[in-house]
């Protein structure tokens, strides 16, 4: 049962996506496309809205610059329906973007386990391509990220799934390997249930991605959901 997917676009930074940009969603048995957008992020957002409207779940992406290209890592998790069970579509297989000049860029979509089983040996943790699911109460500050090396500097890339904007935040862990996100350092009301989930990726001082190990499972990112647990 495929209820979680990942994929990756590699797009030249010189490419433009305005009113001529086009998206494509490909399944084993059918495909569809649509167009019209002001920015690349808006086009990705439209693609995500189409998928979420069809299958539920949360579509998000993290953009990093690699040389002369944008590397866009797609995560689509928590689907309520499995495309593979639909005889008219079949499995979700690829996403497509066409820039203003008609150049085509594709991202092969891979289904991943919703929950990866823990390994017996902590030194042989199972890799899970889905993000670790973390919750924080609305108005809580700080929000704490666990599982890092102690007394170490890191850079957090925090993607707002609603606006598509990524915030870069520097932290230093304490002696327990905990990093605090002070929500007061961000726009007022950003960390709210209306904007979540936030996708957090972490890099070390050399710019290398950091792997987090929770319960003998390796994760490359965190999906942070803000919940309103206040009760009168």
One Martini backbone bead per residue (centre of mass of N, CA, C, O) as a GRO file, in nm:
protein
  232
    1UNK     BB    1   0.092   0.039   0.027
    2UNK     BB    2   0.078   0.374  -0.111
    3UNK     BB    3   0.125   0.673   0.117
    4UNK     BB    4   0.427   0.743   0.009
    5UNK     BB    5   0.647   1.001  -0.138
    6UNK     BB    6   0.930   1.056  -0.360
    7UNK     BB    7   1.135   1.326  -0.513
    8UNK     BB    8   1.336   1.486  -0.796
    9UNK     BB    9   1.445   1.794  -0.897
   10UNK     BB   10   1.641   1.939  -1.180
   11UNK     BB   11   1.691   2.295  -1.215
   12UNK     BB   12   1.775   2.558  -1.370
   13UNK     BB   13   1.820   2.883  -1.260
   14UNK     BB   14   1.746   3.012  -1.552
   15UNK     BB   15   1.474   2.928  -1.528
   16UNK     BB   16   1.130   2.999  -1.621
   17UNK     BB   17   0.797   3.057  -1.444
   18UNK     BB   18   0.510   3.156  -1.575
   19UNK     BB   19   0.235   3.158  -1.773
   20UNK     BB   20   0.392   2.905  -1.936
   21UNK     BB   21   0.378   2.709  -1.725
   22UNK     BB   22   0.397   2.346  -1.656
   23UNK     BB   23   0.216   2.060  -1.547
   24UNK     BB   24   0.271   1.706  -1.455
   25UNK     BB   25   0.082   1.393  -1.409
   26UNK     BB   26   0.193   1.052  -1.363
   27UNK     BB   27   0.072   0.742  -1.447
   28UNK     BB   28   0.037   0.425  -1.559
   29UNK     BB   29  -0.265   0.505  -1.715
   30UNK     BB   30  -0.217   0.826  -1.682
   31UNK     BB   31  -0.250   1.185  -1.770
   32UNK     BB   32  -0.176   1.533  -1.666
   33UNK     BB   33  -0.235   1.894  -1.724
   34UNK     BB   34  -0.109   2.229  -1.639
   35UNK     BB   35  -0.129   2.600  -1.621
   36UNK     BB   36  -0.014   2.878  -1.478
   37UNK     BB   37   0.228   3.111  -1.345
   38UNK     BB   38   0.461   3.314  -1.160
   39UNK     BB   39   0.611   3.064  -1.023
   40UNK     BB   40   0.763   2.783  -0.922
   41UNK     BB   41   0.618   2.757  -0.648
   42UNK     BB   42   0.332   2.788  -0.762
   43UNK     BB   43   0.346   2.536  -0.941
   44UNK     BB   44   0.396   2.335  -0.712
   45UNK     BB   45   0.140   2.409  -0.554
   46UNK     BB   46  -0.059   2.320  -0.775
   47UNK     BB   47   0.029   2.029  -0.781
   48UNK     BB   48  -0.032   1.967  -0.482
   49UNK     BB   49  -0.336   2.036  -0.489
   50UNK     BB   50  -0.413   1.816  -0.688
   51UNK     BB   51  -0.320   1.573  -0.520
   52UNK     BB   52  -0.472   1.636  -0.255
   53UNK     BB   53  -0.758   1.638  -0.390
   54UNK     BB   54  -0.736   1.329  -0.475
   55UNK     BB   55  -0.556   1.184  -0.203
   56UNK     BB   56  -0.446   1.363  -0.012
   57UNK     BB   57  -0.240   1.489   0.208
   58UNK     BB   58   0.115   1.604   0.187
   59UNK     BB   59   0.273   1.857  -0.007
   60UNK     BB   60   0.632   1.894  -0.036
   61UNK     BB   61   0.934   2.115  -0.038
   62UNK     BB   62   1.294   2.134  -0.104
   63UNK     BB   63   1.526   2.401  -0.176
   64UNK     BB   64   1.839   2.377  -0.347
   65UNK     BB   65   2.164   2.482  -0.436
   66UNK     BB   66   2.336   2.318  -0.719
   67UNK     BB   67   2.513   2.514  -0.855
   68UNK     BB   68   2.310   2.570  -1.153
   69UNK     BB   69   2.088   2.433  -0.961
   70UNK     BB   70   1.781   2.312  -0.864
   71UNK     BB   71   1.698   2.125  -0.576
   72UNK     BB   72   1.392   1.929  -0.557
   73UNK     BB   73   1.242   1.792  -0.274
   74UNK     BB   74   0.994   1.553  -0.262
   75UNK     BB   75   0.698   1.530  -0.043
   76UNK     BB   76   0.439   1.266  -0.012
   77UNK     BB   77   0.209   1.239   0.255
   78UNK     BB   78  -0.076   1.092   0.397
   79UNK     BB   79  -0.257   0.930   0.231
   80UNK     BB   80  -0.599   0.821   0.194
   81UNK     BB   81  -0.528   0.718  -0.096
   82UNK     BB   82  -0.448   0.465  -0.339
   83UNK     BB   83  -0.358   0.476  -0.664
   84UNK     BB   84  -0.312   0.162  -0.713
   85UNK     BB   85  -0.633   0.101  -0.655
   86UNK     BB   86  -0.688   0.254  -0.921
   87UNK     BB   87  -0.792   0.152  -1.240
   88UNK     BB   88  -0.750   0.449  -1.386
   89UNK     BB   89  -0.433   0.497  -1.289
   90UNK     BB   90  -0.249   0.390  -1.090
   91UNK     BB   91   0.055   0.445  -1.023
   92UNK     BB   92   0.257   0.680  -0.917
   93UNK     BB   93   0.549   0.802  -1.124
   94UNK     BB   94   0.538   1.125  -1.220
   95UNK     BB   95   0.680   1.451  -1.264
   96UNK     BB   96   0.616   1.775  -1.436
   97UNK     BB   97   0.811   2.044  -1.593
   98UNK     BB   98   0.755   2.353  -1.780
   99UNK     BB   99   0.899   2.604  -1.921
  100UNK     BB  100   0.892   2.893  -2.112
  101UNK     BB  101   1.082   2.726  -2.339
  102UNK     BB  102   0.993   2.402  -2.319
  103UNK     BB  103   1.141   2.271  -2.097
  104UNK     BB  104   1.189   1.947  -1.954
  105UNK     BB  105   1.104   1.827  -1.618
  106UNK     BB  106   1.174   1.542  -1.408
  107UNK     BB  107   1.017   1.326  -1.147
  108UNK     BB  108   1.069   1.050  -0.992
  109UNK     BB  109   0.839   0.841  -0.822
  110UNK     BB  110   0.862   0.706  -0.487
  111UNK     BB  111   0.765   0.460  -0.292
  112UNK     BB  112   0.708   0.446   0.063
  113UNK     BB  113   0.715   0.379   0.376
  114UNK     BB  114   0.528   0.492   0.635
  115UNK     BB  115   0.678   0.265   0.819
  116UNK     BB  116   0.974   0.186   0.948
  117UNK     BB  117   1.140  -0.063   1.068
  118UNK     BB  118   1.315  -0.155   1.320
  119UNK     BB  119   1.617  -0.235   1.424
  120UNK     BB  120   1.818  -0.427   1.624
  121UNK     BB  121   2.060  -0.240   1.549
  122UNK     BB  122   2.157   0.083   1.604
  123UNK     BB  123   2.405   0.060   1.382
  124UNK     BB  124   2.152  -0.061   1.180
  125UNK     BB  125   1.966   0.140   1.063
  126UNK     BB  126   1.679   0.223   0.911
  127UNK     BB  127   1.581   0.361   0.617
  128UNK     BB  128   1.372   0.658   0.583
  129UNK     BB  129   1.207   0.863   0.341
  130UNK     BB  130   1.045   0.970   0.550
  131UNK     BB  131   0.942   1.184   0.771
  132UNK     BB  132   0.949   1.287   1.078
  133UNK     BB  133   0.695   1.300   1.324
  134UNK     BB  134   0.616   1.621   1.466
  135UNK     BB  135   0.499   1.791   1.761
  136UNK     BB  136   0.351   2.118   1.853
  137UNK     BB  137   0.251   2.365   2.040
  138UNK     BB  138   0.084   2.635   2.036
  139UNK     BB  139   0.310   2.891   2.140
  140UNK     BB  140   0.557   2.742   2.161
  141UNK     BB  141   0.866   2.830   2.344
  142UNK     BB  142   1.052   2.631   2.235
  143UNK     BB  143   1.143   2.423   1.969
  144UNK     BB  144   1.249   2.084   1.985
  145UNK     BB  145   1.540   1.918   1.870
  146UNK     BB  146   1.642   1.593   1.842
  147UNK     BB  147   1.937   1.384   1.792
  148UNK     BB  148   2.199   1.540   1.827
  149UNK     BB  149   2.486   1.672   1.868
  150UNK     BB  150   2.677   1.797   2.104
  151UNK     BB  151   2.785   2.107   2.086
  152UNK     BB  152   2.654   2.198   1.792
  153UNK     BB  153   2.647   2.323   1.473
  154UNK     BB  154   2.353   2.433   1.283
  155UNK     BB  155   2.133   2.415   0.992
  156UNK     BB  156   1.802   2.524   0.936
  157UNK     BB  157   1.545   2.419   0.708
  158UNK     BB  158   1.230   2.594   0.686
  159UNK     BB  159   0.928   2.487   0.549
  160UNK     BB  160   0.654   2.656   0.423
  161UNK     BB  161   0.380   2.501   0.285
  162UNK     BB  162   0.206   2.757   0.203
  163UNK     BB  163   0.436   2.959   0.069
  164UNK     BB  164   0.733   2.815   0.010
  165UNK     BB  165   0.910   2.919   0.233
  166UNK     BB  166   1.253   2.940   0.340
  167UNK     BB  167   1.409   2.905   0.654
  168UNK     BB  168   1.710   3.015   0.805
  169UNK     BB  169   1.863   2.840   1.095
  170UNK     BB  170   2.070   2.888   1.371
  171UNK     BB  171   2.230   2.637   1.581
  172UNK     BB  172   2.300   2.518   1.924
  173UNK     BB  173   2.364   2.265   2.107
  174UNK     BB  174   2.353   2.090   2.377
  175UNK     BB  175   2.458   1.833   2.593
  176UNK     BB  176   2.193   1.658   2.456
  177UNK     BB  177   2.132   1.737   2.148
  178UNK     BB  178   1.961   2.008   2.164
  179UNK     BB  179   1.742   2.212   1.959
  180UNK     BB  180   1.631   2.550   1.945
  181UNK     BB  181   1.329   2.711   1.842
  182UNK     BB  182   1.273   3.049   1.823
  183UNK     BB  183   0.972   3.190   1.738
  184UNK     BB  184   1.057   3.500   1.785
  185UNK     BB  185   1.250   3.491   1.509
  186UNK     BB  186   0.976   3.506   1.365
  187UNK     BB  187   0.705   3.556   1.229
  188UNK     BB  188   0.410   3.630   1.334
  189UNK     BB  189   0.233   3.323   1.337
  190UNK     BB  190   0.383   3.100   1.180
  191UNK     BB  191   0.355   2.888   1.423
  192UNK     BB  192   0.080   2.733   1.304
  193UNK     BB  193  -0.182   2.530   1.212
  194UNK     BB  194  -0.215   2.682   0.926
  195UNK     BB  195   0.099   2.621   0.823
  196UNK     BB  196   0.103   2.339   0.866
  197UNK     BB  197   0.354   2.173   0.777
  198UNK     BB  198   0.698   2.154   0.853
  199UNK     BB  199   1.003   2.128   0.676
  200UNK     BB  200   1.302   1.979   0.815
  201UNK     BB  201   1.638   2.053   0.746
  202UNK     BB  202   1.982   1.944   0.809
  203UNK     BB  203   2.304   2.106   0.858
  204UNK     BB  204   2.622   2.131   0.868
  205UNK     BB  205   2.914   2.326   0.850
  206UNK     BB  206   2.964   2.177   0.551
  207UNK     BB  207   2.664   2.119   0.418
  208UNK     BB  208   2.566   1.852   0.532
  209UNK     BB  209   2.349   1.623   0.569
  210UNK     BB  210   2.136   1.520   0.834
  211UNK     BB  211   2.095   1.236   1.032
  212UNK     BB  212   1.819   1.097   1.199
  213UNK     BB  213   1.777   0.894   1.502
  214UNK     BB  214   1.475   0.702   1.558
  215UNK     BB  215   1.421   0.402   1.671
  216UNK     BB  216   1.629   0.281   1.452
  217UNK     BB  217   1.568   0.530   1.252
  218UNK     BB  218   1.630   0.696   0.955
  219UNK     BB  219   1.628   1.055   0.899
  220UNK     BB  220   1.621   1.355   0.672
  221UNK     BB  221   1.352   1.463   0.820
  222UNK     BB  222   1.094   1.699   0.936
  223UNK     BB  223   0.751   1.695   1.037
  224UNK     BB  224   0.597   1.988   1.152
  225UNK     BB  225   0.322   2.002   1.379
  226UNK     BB  226   0.075   2.228   1.472
  227UNK     BB  227  -0.104   2.236   1.777
  228UNK     BB  228  -0.425   2.281   1.945
  229UNK     BB  229  -0.434   2.208   2.304
  230UNK     BB  230  -0.624   2.409   2.405
  231UNK     BB  231  -0.820   2.434   2.713
  232UNK     BB  232  -1.069   2.563   2.932
   0.00000   0.00000   0.00000
